[in-house]
Amino acid sequence: MGVGGYMSYTKEEIKIEEQKLLARRRAARCVIALEGLSDDALDGGWNYKDFSVYVCKLEKERDELLEALEQMVSTAERVDCWESFPSAPIEVALNAIAKARGEQDE
């Protein structure tokens, strides 16, 4: 025991304890970052790089689908036979596009 009933630590012991604390904080951040990723994905060897590649693939697919949807809406608005077509589906598509592009609040 140190002075006044307090434990006394050497500089080396303090450094080791700080490293342990930092390691626990890092582990906690990793758990939070991986929240929602299934145990099967983790057990299957998923890592940040694999996950990042997968996310990029999904973003590319989303962008391609949005572009196709925008072209369909543009074509539908120009075609005369669509005048009798209800505007609700086109509005739904336009709202979905705006939301995906971040141009509309959720």
Backbone torsions as a table, in degrees:
resi	resn	phi	psi	omega
1	MET	NA	147.8	177.9
2	GLY	-92.5	-160.9	-178.4
3	VAL	-67.7	135.8	175.5
4	GLY	68.6	22.6	177.7
5	GLY	83.4	1.7	179.3
6	TYR	-89.5	149.7	176.5
7	MET	-72.6	143.5	174.3
8	SER	-112.5	139.1	-178.0
9	TYR	-122.4	148.2	172.8
10	THR	-80.2	165.1	178.0
11	LYS	-59.2	-37.8	179.8
12	GLU	-65.4	-42.0	178.5
13	GLU	-65.1	-39.1	177.9
14	ILE	-64.2	-43.2	179.2
15	LYS	-61.3	-43.1	178.8
16	ILE	-62.5	-43.5	179.1
17	GLU	-64.5	-39.3	177.4
18	GLU	-63.3	-41.3	178.1
19	GLN	-63.7	-39.8	176.9
20	LYS	-63.0	-43.2	178.9
21	LEU	-62.3	-45.2	178.3
22	LEU	-61.8	-39.2	178.7
23	ALA	-64.6	-40.4	178.5
24	ARG	-66.1	-40.7	178.1
25	ARG	-63.9	-43.2	179.1
26	ARG	-62.1	-43.7	179.1
27	ALA	-61.1	-41.1	179.0
28	ALA	-63.9	-41.2	178.6
29	ARG	-65.2	-36.9	178.1
30	CYS	-64.6	-42.4	178.3
31	VAL	-60.3	-44.1	179.3
32	ILE	-64.6	-43.6	-178.5
33	ALA	-63.7	-31.6	-178.0
34	LEU	-93.0	3.4	-179.8
35	GLU	-58.0	133.3	-179.9
36	GLY	94.9	-16.9	176.9
37	LEU	-84.7	127.7	-173.6
38	SER	-66.1	155.7	176.0
39	ASP	-61.4	-35.3	178.7
40	ASP	-61.3	-40.7	178.5
41	ALA	-64.6	-43.1	179.3
42	LEU	-67.3	-44.7	179.7
43	ASP	-66.2	-27.6	-179.8
44	GLY	-78.3	-1.3	175.1
45	GLY	100.0	11.2	177.4
46	TRP	-59.8	141.5	174.5
47	ASN	-138.0	-179.5	-176.5
48	TYR	-58.1	-43.7	-177.9
49	LYS	-62.8	-47.6	178.9
50	ASP	-60.3	-43.6	-179.6
51	PHE	-64.2	-41.8	179.6
52	SER	-63.0	-42.4	178.1
53	VAL	-62.6	-42.4	179.6
54	TYR	-63.5	-43.0	179.1
55	VAL	-63.3	-42.6	178.4
56	CYS	-61.2	-39.6	177.9
57	LYS	-63.3	-44.2	178.7
58	LEU	-63.6	-40.6	178.9
59	GLU	-64.0	-40.0	178.3
60	LYS	-64.2	-45.0	178.2
61	GLU	-61.4	-42.1	177.9
62	ARG	-59.7	-45.6	-179.3
63	ASP	-62.2	-40.6	178.1
64	GLU	-64.9	-42.2	178.3
65	LEU	-65.8	-40.0	177.7
66	LEU	-63.2	-42.0	178.8
67	GLU	-62.3	-43.4	178.8
68	ALA	-63.5	-42.1	179.3
69	LEU	-65.0	-40.8	177.4
70	GLU	-62.0	-40.9	178.5
71	GLN	-65.4	-39.9	178.3
72	MET	-63.4	-44.6	-179.4
73	VAL	-64.3	-43.1	179.3
74	SER	-60.5	-44.4	178.7
75	THR	-65.7	-44.1	-178.9
76	ALA	-61.8	-36.2	-179.4
77	GLU	-72.0	-23.9	-178.0
78	ARG	-90.4	-21.0	-174.0
79	VAL	-81.6	127.9	-177.4
80	ASP	-60.9	-36.9	-176.1
81	CYS	-67.5	-12.9	179.9
82	TRP	-82.8	-4.8	-178.6
83	GLU	-60.5	-33.7	179.5
84	SER	-86.2	-7.0	179.7
85	PHE	-75.2	136.3	-179.8
86	PRO	-61.0	141.6	-176.4
87	SER	-79.4	-12.9	-176.6
88	ALA	-56.5	-47.2	179.9
89	PRO	-61.5	-36.6	178.8
90	ILE	-67.4	-40.4	177.8
91	GLU	-63.8	-40.4	178.0
92	VAL	-61.7	-44.2	179.5
93	ALA	-63.7	-43.9	179.7
94	LEU	-63.8	-39.3	177.4
95	ASN	-66.0	-39.9	178.5
96	ALA	-64.2	-40.4	178.0
97	ILE	-62.9	-48.5	-179.3
98	ALA	-60.5	-42.0	179.8
99	LYS	-63.7	-45.4	-179.8
100	ALA	-65.5	-31.2	179.2
101	ARG	-84.5	-3.2	179.3
102	GLY	77.9	21.0	-177.9
103	GLU	-98.0	2.9	-177.2
104	GLN	-143.5	141.0	176.4
105	ASP	-70.3	151.1	179.6
106	GLU	-72.8	NA	NA
